[in-house]
Amino acid sequence: MGSASPRDHLMKLLEPVVSAEGLDLEDITVTQAGKRRLLRVIVDRDGGVSLDDVADVSQAVSAALDDDDSMGQAAYTLEVSSPGVDRPLTEPRHWRRAARRLVKAEMKDGTVLEGRILAADESGVDLDVAGTARRLDYVDLTRGRVQVEFRRIDDVDGDEG
């Protein structure tokens, strides 16, 4: 494998497999769980990931791992899932997929803004910050976090009783 880390090798091996299923490979982690290892594969796409998507990509990833010796001979458990709400927003696609959600945006200068995502493109994100539209360029951001809302604004629209 040369100087590439085991994670890098797995990312390179599995990215085309996940892409062939119409999904983006967001992350891979391998952790020790007792005598076994846990291989966690995180996938996502615009519009979200269904249980059928997870099942299909699990089979494809499992087949690719069987054909490659990346995990060695020791037992491991494969877990394929979509990212949780606590996943940091670090890529343009993360911001785009969180449209209309309330987020905290951490700026490189140390300030933190909270607002609702109006739109996101390849160069930045538009937030509604206290009723004022603000354009934030990704070069000025370190990351964002979706804020958990028990009653999102979507839930309130049209609910009068």
C-alpha positions, 0 to 999 in steps of 0.5 A, a space after each residue: 500500500 506504500 505510504 497511503 494510510 489504510 483509511 486513504 486506501 479504503 476511500 480510494 477503493 470504495 469511492 467509485 463503488 459508492 459513486 456507481 450507486 449514485 451516492 457520495 462517499 462522505 467518510 470512512 472510519 475503522 475502530 476496534 470493537 472488542 475482538 472485531 473491527 467496525 468499518 463505518 461507511 458514511 454516504 449521502 446525496 442530494 435529497 437524502 438516502 433511503 434504507 434501500 439505498 443503504 442496503 444496495 450500497 452495503 452489498 456493493 461495498 461488501 463485494 468490493 471488500 471481499 475482492 480486496 484485502 484491505 481489511 485483512 483476514 480478521 473479522 469486521 462489521 460493516 456499517 453503512 449509514 447517512 451522516 447524522 445531524 451533528 456532521 459538520 458542514 465543510 463542503 459546498 454540497 453539505 451546505 446545499 443539502 442543509 437548505 432551509 435549516 438553521 445553522 451556526 456558521 463559524 468564521 475564520 476570524 472567530 465570529 459565529 453567526 446563526 441563521 437559516 440557509 437560503 441558498 448555497 452554491 460552489 463559492 458560498 452560502 446565503 443565510 438569513 441572519 435575524 431577518 437580514 440576508 448575508 452572503 458568506 464565502 466558503 473561504 471565510 468559513 471554517 465550518 457550520 453545524 445544523 442546529 436541532 429544531 424541535 419545531 422547524 419553520 416548515 412545521 409551523 407553516 399552515 398550522 393554525 390549530 
